[in-house]
Amino acid sequence: MTQRITVIDYGMGNLRSVAKAIEHVAADNDEVLISDDPELILASDRVIFPGQGAARDCMAAISDHHLNRAVLDAAGSKPFLGICMGQQVLLEFSEENDGTQLMGLIEGRVRRFPGGTAPDGEALKIPHMGWNQVHQGYDHPLWRDIEQDSRFYFVHSYYVDPTNRELVAATTEYGVGFASAIADRNLFAVQFHPEKSADAGLQLLRNFISWNPA
């Protein structure tokens, strides 16, 4: 069955790389689009919400593109994947930029890494950049055929801290243990970049486009 998979375009994020990765794993008859059209987004079968940059800039860009309601409605009604800043802005508040109000879909805050030292004694650099292990918290369909503690690619200085810990689908260690994936019904959101994460990342995207949440 043909399905439309839309990558939300609000002017920020690695849109082309995400779309190319989806095209790589999608069926030949699937339609992969990049769009800022709220009606098209809400008419899609699956929605991907990528992002990068500062929280305040991302929230301003979402508002400038008149996408607040479309993002919230899509996140509540269809298979929805948030990536990097597309995970963070789903929460209520970020410590970035001396405090930024976010979309408030998920209760919790976005916190800055405290720094510290790695097990080898080296200082932990911020941003957290590069490959790191992702420890799956439970058996979610998006982890299918991905080995426990597989490595994914990260670039971020802040991390999500949801109030409801039952939403934490995976954790990663970087000075602190943080939620590198959260899940709630039809929503799945990750801090890492699956489109930059080689085979494990492509498998997660493959799982997403075949996922049919109850």
C-alpha positions as CSV (number, residue, x, y, z in Angstrom):
1,M,0.0,0.0,0.0
2,T,1.3,3.4,-1.0
3,Q,1.9,5.8,1.9
4,R,2.9,9.4,2.2
5,I,5.8,10.2,4.6
6,T,6.4,13.9,5.2
7,V,9.4,15.6,6.7
8,I,8.4,18.8,8.3
9,D,10.2,21.8,6.9
10,Y,10.3,24.8,9.3
11,G,13.6,26.1,7.9
12,M,15.9,24.3,10.4
13,G,17.2,20.8,10.4
14,N,19.0,18.3,8.3
15,L,16.0,17.9,6.0
16,R,17.6,16.5,2.8
17,S,19.7,14.0,4.7
18,V,16.6,12.8,6.6
19,A,14.5,12.6,3.4
20,K,17.3,10.7,1.5
21,A,17.6,8.2,4.4
22,I,13.8,7.6,4.4
23,E,13.8,7.2,0.6
24,H,16.6,4.6,1.0
25,V,14.5,2.4,3.3
26,A,11.0,3.1,1.9
27,A,9.1,1.0,-0.6
28,D,9.3,2.1,-4.2
29,N,5.7,3.3,-4.3
30,D,6.0,5.3,-1.0
31,E,5.9,9.1,-1.4
32,V,8.6,11.0,0.6
33,L,8.0,14.8,0.8
34,I,9.6,17.8,2.6
35,S,6.9,20.3,3.3
36,D,5.8,23.3,5.5
37,D,2.2,23.0,4.4
38,P,0.0,22.2,7.5
39,E,-2.7,20.6,5.4
40,L,-0.3,18.3,3.6
41,I,1.4,17.4,6.8
42,L,-1.9,16.5,8.4
43,A,-3.0,14.5,5.4
44,S,0.2,12.4,5.5
45,D,0.4,8.8,6.8
46,R,3.6,9.4,8.7
47,V,5.4,12.5,9.9
48,I,9.0,13.2,10.8
49,F,10.0,16.3,12.7
50,P,13.8,16.9,12.5
51,G,15.6,19.9,13.9
52,Q,18.9,21.4,15.0
53,G,20.1,24.7,16.4
54,A,19.0,26.7,19.5
55,A,15.6,26.1,21.1
56,R,14.5,29.7,20.9
57,D,15.3,29.9,17.2
58,C,13.5,26.6,16.5
59,M,10.4,27.8,18.4
60,A,10.4,31.1,16.4
61,A,10.8,29.2,13.1
62,I,7.9,26.9,13.9
63,S,5.8,29.9,14.7
64,D,6.9,31.8,11.6
65,H,5.9,28.9,9.4
66,H,2.5,28.6,11.3
67,L,3.2,25.0,12.1
68,N,2.5,24.9,15.9
69,R,-1.0,23.3,15.5
70,A,0.0,21.0,12.7
71,V,2.9,19.6,14.7
72,L,0.8,19.0,17.8
73,D,-2.1,17.5,15.8
74,A,0.2,15.2,13.8
75,A,2.0,14.1,17.0
76,G,-1.3,13.2,18.5
77,S,-2.9,11.4,15.6
78,K,-0.4,9.4,13.4
79,P,3.0,7.7,13.5
80,F,5.4,10.6,14.4
81,L,9.1,10.6,14.7
82,G,11.0,13.5,16.4
83,I,14.8,13.8,15.8
84,C,17.3,15.9,17.8
85,M,15.7,19.3,18.4
86,G,12.5,17.7,17.1
87,Q,12.6,15.7,20.3
88,Q,13.5,18.6,22.6
89,V,10.9,21.1,21.5
90,L,8.1,18.6,22.4
91,L,8.7,19.2,26.1
92,E,7.6,22.2,28.2
93,F,10.7,24.3,28.9
94,S,14.4,24.5,27.9
95,E,17.2,25.9,30.0
96,E,18.8,27.1,26.8
97,N,18.9,30.9,26.1
98,D,18.2,31.7,29.7
99,G,14.9,29.8,29.4
100,T,12.7,29.0,26.5
101,Q,9.0,27.9,26.5
102,L,8.6,24.9,24.3
103,M,5.5,23.2,22.7
104,G,4.4,21.5,25.9
105,L,3.3,18.2,24.4
106,I,5.3,16.2,27.0
107,E,5.7,17.2,30.6
108,G,9.3,17.9,31.5
109,R,12.4,20.1,30.9
110,V,15.4,20.2,28.6
111,R,18.6,20.5,30.7
112,R,22.2,21.4,29.9
113,F,24.8,18.8,30.3
114,P,26.7,19.4,33.6
115,G,30.1,18.4,32.1
116,G,32.4,16.3,34.3
117,T,34.9,13.6,33.4
118,A,34.8,10.5,31.4
119,P,35.9,7.1,32.8
120,D,39.4,7.6,31.4
121,G,39.7,10.9,33.3
122,E,39.3,13.1,30.2
123,A,37.0,16.1,30.5
124,L,33.6,15.6,28.9
125,K,33.3,18.2,26.1
126,I,30.1,20.0,25.4
127,P,28.4,19.6,23.0
128,H,28.2,15.9,23.3
129,M,29.3,15.0,19.7
130,G,30.0,11.7,18.1
131,W,29.0,8.0,18.6
132,N,27.6,6.7,21.8
133,Q,25.7,3.7,23.0
134,V,21.9,3.7,23.3
135,H,20.5,1.3,25.9
136,Q,17.0,0.2,25.1
137,G,14.6,0.5,28.0
138,Y,12.1,-2.0,26.8
139,D,11.0,-3.9,23.7
140,H,9.5,-1.2,21.4
141,P,8.7,-1.9,17.7
142,L,11.3,0.8,16.6
143,W,14.1,-1.3,18.2
144,R,13.3,-4.3,16.1
145,D,16.5,-5.9,14.7
146,I,18.7,-3.3,16.5
147,E,21.1,-4.8,19.0
148,Q,21.1,-3.6,22.6
149,D,23.6,-0.9,23.2
150,S,24.1,-0.1,19.5
151,R,25.9,3.1,18.8
152,F,24.2,6.1,17.3
153,Y,25.5,9.6,16.3
154,F,24.8,12.6,18.6
155,V,25.3,16.3,18.4
156,H,23.8,18.3,21.3
157,S,24.5,20.3,24.4
158,Y,21.1,19.8,26.1
159,Y,19.0,16.7,26.9
160,V,15.4,15.9,27.7
161,D,14.2,15.1,31.2
162,P,10.6,14.0,31.0
163,T,8.5,14.1,34.2
164,N,7.0,10.7,33.4
165,R,9.9,8.2,33.4
166,E,7.7,5.6,31.8
167,L,8.1,7.5,28.6
168,V,11.8,6.8,28.5
169,A,12.4,4.3,25.7
170,A,16.3,4.4,25.9
171,T,19.1,6.0,27.9
172,T,22.6,7.1,27.1
173,E,25.5,8.0,29.4
174,Y,27.4,11.2,29.1
175,G,28.4,12.5,32.5
176,V,24.8,11.8,33.4
177,G,22.3,9.2,32.2
178,F,19.8,10.9,30.0
179,A,16.8,9.9,27.9
180,S,18.1,9.4,24.4
181,A,14.6,8.2,23.2
182,I,11.1,8.8,24.5
183,A,7.9,7.1,23.3
184,D,4.2,7.8,24.0
185,R,1.6,5.9,22.0
186,N,2.1,6.9,18.3
187,L,5.0,9.2,19.1
188,F,8.7,8.2,19.2
189,A,11.4,10.8,19.5
190,V,15.2,10.5,19.7
191,Q,18.1,12.8,20.6
192,F,20.5,11.1,18.2
193,H,20.5,11.4,14.4
194,P,19.3,8.1,12.8
195,E,20.1,9.5,9.3
196,K,23.8,9.7,10.3
197,S,23.9,6.5,12.3
198,A,24.8,3.9,9.7
199,D,23.0,0.5,9.7
200,A,21.4,0.9,13.2
201,G,19.9,4.3,12.2
202,L,18.6,3.1,8.9
203,Q,17.0,0.1,10.7
204,L,15.2,2.5,13.1
205,L,13.9,4.5,10.1
206,R,12.9,1.2,8.4
207,N,11.0,0.2,11.6
208,F,9.3,3.6,11.7
209,I,7.8,3.5,8.2
210,S,6.3,0.0,8.9
211,W,5.2,0.8,12.5
212,N,1.4,0.7,13.1
213,P,0.9,1.8,16.7
214,A,-2.3,0.5,18.4
